[in-house]
Amino acid sequence: MQDHVRPLPSYLVQRFQGWKATTYAENRIWYRRLAQDGQRPRAMVISCCDSRVHVTSIFGADQGEFFIHRNIANLVPPYNPDGDHHGTSAAVEYAVSTLKVAHLIVLGHSQCGGVQGCHAMCTGQAPELERETSFVGKWLGILRPGFERVAAVPDEAERITALERESVIISLENLMTFPFVKSALEADRMTLHGLWTDIGEGTLLQFDAASHGFVPL
């Protein structure tokens, strides 16, 4: 490991130093208060790892406002207390049971590489994702039920967009299998939300449970 872990690239060092000299210096008291008082985020956001999805920018959020968990294709697996490692489930548990967030948001997006990978896997075009050794393929298997719902859409581009939105719906459905999530919702201590953003257009759509569709905000 000693031969492979290197110093941070200079452009990142310079950016940090610029932030420390400006943003941090101008808000030092606020940062120290955050450190001393601990975090009290109002919402948890589960979003994709995609570098183009900038959650805090979309909502103009301040530091300490959102508890953000990112993974491939913004997926939440079903509740499965099998004693194995579950990063997303652990993040949800901590946000709901310890931080007691008021809102739990699943945010999907356009041109999602993970969703495209799931589509390729489900249509037999990505055998590498079906190998037992593929972490990505195993993870994207969470979305297979969503693919089955949209498989009949004739146009491939429309089918993939529909699957992107299914990634949000599947995650919302799976969140309801977590006992502590269901309890928080039934006690009216938390609300659940599904969103999908078009990166190129800058639009944001919200899942409407009554129509089982997405409507613009």
Beta strands, then each sheet from edge to edge (+ up, - down):
strand 1: 43-48
strand 2: 66-71
strand 3: 103-109
strand 4: 191-198
strand 5: 203-208
strand 6: 213-216
sheet 1: 2+ 1+ 3+ 4+ 5- 6+
end
